[in-house]
Amino acid sequence: MVRRAFLLLVPGLLFAAACGGDDDGTPAVAVEVNTPIVSATPRDPTPDPSIQIEPPELVLSGTSVYQGGALLVSVVGSVTGGSIRLFGEEHGLLQGARSKFSFAGVPVEQEPGPYTLDVEFTLTNGTTGALHEEITVLATDWTVDALTFDPGTEQRFLDAQVISDEESQLRQVYAIDSDIKLWDGPWLLPIDGPLTAHFGEQRSINGAPPTGHHGGTDFGAEAGTPVGASNHGIVVMARQMALRGNFVVIDHGGGVLSGYGHLSQFSVAEGQVVEPGDIIGLVGSTGLSTGAHLHWEMSVEGVLVDPLRFFDGTNGF
C-alpha cells in the first residue's frame, strides 16, 4: 500500500497531510516516489474558515500493476466525492470504512508501460481538486495450453457468433457497479482442488496457433463437488450459457463481481444474498468443457482480472 503526503494550497487554507494506515487499518509501506501533481479550485473564493478540513491524501495499492491485475485507489480526508480515470475509463469514488475508494482493472492486452492516474475530488467545504500519479503496467508471462475438441464441438461452441453473443451478455452483467461495498474480510477459494488452467493463458485449439486469453482460473474436481461463494454478495446471474455452461455471477459491490462456470446444477437463485463459503452450485462439465472442473473468474469495473490475486493478495490489497 502506497500513500502520498503533500501540501495543498487553497486561498485562505493551508493543508499539511501526514501518513497513516490504509482503509482497513493495515500499516502503510513507505515508498520513495515522486509527489503527485495537486491542484485545487474553491467554488467559494472565501471558504468558511470555521469548517475543519482534513487534507485529502491519495492511498494506492501500488504504483505498478501487472496485466490482468487490479489497482485499489483510495482518497482519505474530508472528501465528499470524486472519481478516478485510468486507461481512458472513469469510475466514481465509493464510500469505504475510512476513505473514498475505487478499483481499476488492468486488461490482459493493456500495453506495458507508464500511464497517468487522474483523481478528482470534492471537499466538505466545496473545494475541488485533482491528484495525478504515474502508474506502470508490467508485462505478464502468459502460459500456453493445447486443447483438443471433436469437430462437432469445435463447430458448435467456437462459432464467432456464439462467442460474440455470450460476451455481449456478460458485458451487461459485468457493467453492474453497485455504489456500496458488499464484501468483507478475506477472499476464499471456491473449491479445494488442483489448479488446471491459469487466468490469461493462451490456448491452441486442435493444433492451431495459440490465441486469446483464458478469462478465469480453472480447478479440477469431481462432478458434484460443492462450490462456495468467494465472498459476500448478491447473485445477479444463475443461468445456462453456451460456453460457460451453468453460470453463477455474484455482485460484491464497488464494480467487483465473481463468476462460477460449468456447474452441473445451481444451488442459488438470482437476487439471493450469499455469505462467504455459501454453496452456490455443484461442479460439472456443462458448456465448452473437456471434463468436470470449475471455471472461476472475476471482473473489476467490467475488466476480467486474475481472481487468484484477490485470494493471495498479490494485487497489493
C-alpha positions in Angstrom: 0.0 0.0 0.0 1.5 3.4 -1.0 0.4 6.7 0.5 1.1 10.2 -0.8 1.6 13.2 1.5 1.6 16.7 0.2 0.9 20.4 0.9 -2.3 21.7 -0.7 -2.6 25.5 -1.1 -6.0 27.0 -1.3 -6.9 30.7 -0.8 -7.4 31.1 2.9 -6.4 27.5 3.7 -3.1 25.5 4.2 -3.4 21.7 4.3 -0.5 19.6 5.7 -1.1 15.9 5.2 0.6 13.1 7.2 0.9 9.4 6.6 -1.1 6.7 8.4 -2.8 3.4 7.9 -4.8 2.3 4.8 -8.6 1.8 4.6 -8.7 -1.4 6.5 -6.2 -0.3 9.2 -3.2 -2.1 7.8 0.0 -0.1 8.2 1.2 1.5 5.0 4.6 0.7 3.4 6.7 3.8 2.8 7.9 4.0 -0.8 10.2 6.7 -2.2 8.4 8.1 -5.3 7.6 11.5 -6.9 4.9 13.6 -5.2 1.8 13.7 -7.3 0.7 16.9 -9.0 -2.1 18.6 -7.0 -4.5 21.3 -8.0 -7.5 22.8 -6.2 -10.1 25.4 -7.0 -12.5 26.7 -4.4 -16.1 27.2 -5.5 -16.4 30.0 -3.0 -13.4 32.4 -3.1 -13.7 32.8 0.7 -14.2 29.3 2.2 -15.6 29.3 5.7 -12.5 29.0 8.0 -14.7 27.5 10.7 -15.1 24.3 8.7 -12.5 21.8 9.9 -10.9 20.2 6.8 -8.7 17.1 6.9 -6.5 17.4 3.9 -7.0 14.9 1.0 -4.4 12.1 0.7 -4.1 9.6 -2.1 -3.5 5.9 -1.0 -2.7 3.3 -3.7 -2.3 -0.4 -3.5 0.9 0.2 -5.6 2.3 2.3 -8.4 2.9 -0.8 -10.6 0.4 -3.5 -11.5 0.6 -6.5 -13.8 -1.5 -7.1 -16.9 -4.6 -8.9 -15.6 -4.2 -7.3 -12.1 -6.2 -4.7 -10.3 -5.4 -1.4 -8.6 -7.1 0.0 -5.4 -7.3 3.8 -5.2 -8.4 5.5 -2.0 -8.6 9.1 -1.0 -8.7 9.9 2.7 -9.5 13.2 4.3 -12.6 15.5 4.2 -13.7 14.2 0.8 -17.4 14.1 -0.1 -17.0 12.6 -3.6 -15.0 12.3 -6.7 -13.8 10.0 -9.5 -10.7 8.3 -10.9 -9.7 8.0 -14.6 -7.2 5.4 -15.9 -6.8 3.8 -19.3 -9.4 6.2 -20.6 -12.1 4.8 -18.3 -13.7 6.8 -15.5 -15.2 5.4 -12.2 -16.7 7.1 -9.3 -15.3 7.1 -5.8 -17.4 5.0 -3.3 -17.6 5.3 0.5 -15.5 2.9 2.4 -14.9 2.5 6.1 -12.3 5.2 6.3 -12.0 6.6 2.8 -13.5 7.1 -0.6 -12.2 4.4 -2.9 -12.4 2.8 -6.4 -10.9 -0.1 -8.2 -9.4 -0.2 -11.7 -8.9 -3.5 -13.6 -5.9 -3.8 -16.0 -6.9 -5.6 -19.2 -4.7 -8.5 -20.3 -3.9 -6.8 -23.5 -3.0 -3.4 -21.9 0.4 -2.4 -23.3 3.1 -2.4 -20.6 4.5 1.0 -19.7 3.6 4.2 -17.8 0.1 5.6 -17.6 -1.3 8.6 -15.7 -3.9 8.0 -13.0 -6.2 11.1 -12.5 -8.2 11.5 -9.3 -10.7 14.3 -8.9 -12.3 15.1 -5.5 -14.6 17.5 -3.7 -14.0 18.5 -0.1 -16.7 19.2 2.6 -16.3 23.0 2.2 -16.9 22.8 -1.6 -13.3 22.9 -2.7 -12.5 20.8 -5.7 -9.1 19.4 -6.6 -7.2 16.8 -8.6 -4.4 14.4 -7.9 -2.2 12.8 -10.6 0.0 9.8 -10.2 2.1 7.7 -12.7 1.1 4.0 -12.8 3.3 1.4 -14.5 1.7 -1.6 -16.2 4.0 -4.6 -16.0 4.1 -7.5 -18.6 2.7 -10.8 -17.5 4.3 -14.0 -18.8 1.2 -15.9 -20.0 1.2 -19.7 -20.1 0.1 -21.6 -23.2 -2.1 -24.8 -23.3 -3.2 -27.1 -26.0 -6.9 -28.3 -26.1 -8.5 -30.8 -28.4 -12.2 -30.9 -29.3 -14.0 -33.1 -31.7 -15.1 -31.4 -34.9 -18.8 -31.1 -33.9 -17.9 -29.5 -30.5 -15.5 -27.1 -32.2 -18.0 -26.0 -34.8 -20.8 -25.6 -32.3 -19.1 -23.8 -29.4 -16.3 -21.9 -31.1 -18.5 -20.2 -33.7 -17.7 -16.5 -33.8 -21.4 -15.5 -33.3 -21.8 -17.8 -30.3 -18.7 -16.2 -28.7 -19.9 -12.7 -29.5 -23.4 -13.3 -28.1 -22.0 -14.6 -24.8 -19.5 -11.8 -24.4 -22.3 -9.2 -25.1 -24.5 -10.8 -22.4 -21.7 -10.8 -19.9 -20.7 -7.2 -20.6 -24.1 -6.1 -19.4 -23.8 -8.2 -16.2 -20.2 -7.1 -15.5 -21.2 -3.5 -16.1 -23.1 -3.6 -12.8 -21.4 -1.1 -10.5 -23.2 -1.1 -7.1 -22.4 2.0 -5.2 -21.9 0.1 -1.9 -19.3 -2.3 -0.7 -20.8 -5.7 -0.1 -17.8 -7.9 0.5 -16.0 -8.2 3.9 -12.8 -9.9 5.0 -10.5 -12.2 3.0 -11.5 -13.8 -0.3 -12.0 -17.5 -0.4 -11.2 -20.1 -3.0 -14.5 -21.5 -4.3 -13.3 -25.1 -4.1 -10.3 -27.1 -2.8 -8.8 -28.6 -5.9 -5.7 -28.6 -8.2 -5.3 -25.6 -10.5 -5.6 -26.9 -14.0 -5.6 -23.7 -16.1 -4.3 -20.2 -15.3 -6.0 -17.0 -15.9 -4.9 -15.3 -19.1 -3.3 -18.4 -20.6 -3.3 -18.6 -24.4 -4.7 -21.7 -26.0 -4.0 -23.8 -29.1 -7.3 -25.4 -30.3 -6.8 -28.6 -32.3 -3.3 -27.7 -33.2 -3.9 -24.1 -34.3 -1.6 -21.3 -33.2 -2.2 -20.0 -29.6 -4.7 -17.2 -29.4 -6.8 -15.2 -26.9 -6.6 -15.2 -23.2 -8.4 -17.5 -20.8 -10.9 -15.4 -18.8 -10.6 -17.2 -15.5 -8.8 -19.8 -13.3 -9.8 -23.5 -13.6 -9.8 -26.0 -10.8 -10.1 -29.8 -11.3 -12.7 -31.5 -9.1 -15.1 -34.5 -9.3 -18.5 -33.8 -10.6 -20.9 -32.9 -7.8 -18.3 -31.2 -5.6 -19.9 -28.2 -3.8 -18.8 -24.7 -5.0 -18.7 -21.9 -2.4 -19.1 -18.2 -2.8 -15.7 -16.4 -2.7 -17.2 -13.5 -0.6 -20.4 -11.7 0.5 -22.6 -10.5 -2.3 -25.8 -10.8 -4.3 -26.4 -13.3 -7.0 -27.1 -11.4 -10.2 -26.9 -14.3 -12.7 -27.8 -18.0 -12.4 -28.5 -19.3 -15.9 -27.2 -21.5 -18.7 -24.7 -20.1 -21.2 -23.3 -21.5 -24.3 -19.6 -21.6 -23.4 -19.6 -21.2 -19.6 -22.4 -23.7 -19.2 -24.4 -23.3 -16.0 -23.0 -20.0 -14.7 -23.4 -18.0 -11.5 -22.3 -14.4 -11.1 -22.1 -12.7 -7.7 -22.1 -8.9 -7.3 -19.7 -8.0 -4.4 -20.3 -4.2 -4.8 -18.0 -1.5 -6.0 -17.7 -2.9 -9.5 -16.3 -6.2 -8.3 -18.1 -9.4 -9.4 -17.2 -13.1 -9.4 -18.3 -15.8 -11.8 -18.5 -19.6 -11.5 -18.9 -21.8 -14.6 -19.6 -25.3 -16.0 -21.8 -26.1 -12.9 -23.8 -29.3 -13.0 -26.6 -27.6 -11.1 -27.5 -24.4 -9.3 -27.9 -24.0 -5.5 -28.9 -20.3 -5.6 -31.3 -18.1 -7.5 -30.9 -14.6 -8.9 -31.4 -11.9 -6.2 -30.3 -14.2 -3.4 -27.8 -12.8 -0.8 -24.8 -15.1 -0.1 -22.2 -15.2 2.5 -18.5 -16.4 2.1 -18.5 -20.1 1.6 -22.2 -20.5 0.9 -22.8 -23.3 -1.7 -23.8 -21.7 -5.0 -23.7 -24.8 -7.1 -22.0 -28.1 -7.9 -19.0 -28.8 -10.1 -19.9 -30.1 -13.6 -18.9 -30.1 -17.2 -21.6 -28.1 -18.9 -20.9 -25.7 -21.8 -17.5 -25.8 -23.6 -15.6 -28.2 -21.3 -13.4 -31.3 -21.7 -14.3 -32.7 -18.2 -15.6 -31.9 -14.8 -14.0 -28.7 -13.4 -14.8 -25.2 -12.1 -14.1 -22.1 -14.1 -13.7 -19.1 -11.6 -13.4 -15.6 -12.9 -13.6 -12.1 -11.5 -14.5 -8.7 -13.1 -13.4 -5.3 -11.9 -15.3 -2.4 -13.5 -16.1 -4.6 -16.5 -12.5 -5.9 -16.9 -11.7 -9.6 -16.4 -8.8 -9.9 -14.0 -6.8 -12.7 -12.3 -9.1 -14.0 -9.4 -6.1 -15.6 -7.6 -4.6 -12.2 -7.0 -7.7 -11.4 -4.8 -7.1 -14.6 -2.8 -3.3 -14.3 -2.3 -3.0 -10.5 -2.0 -0.6 -10.1 -4.9 -2.6 -7.1 -6.2 -1.3 -5.3 -3.0 -4.6 -5.4 -1.2 
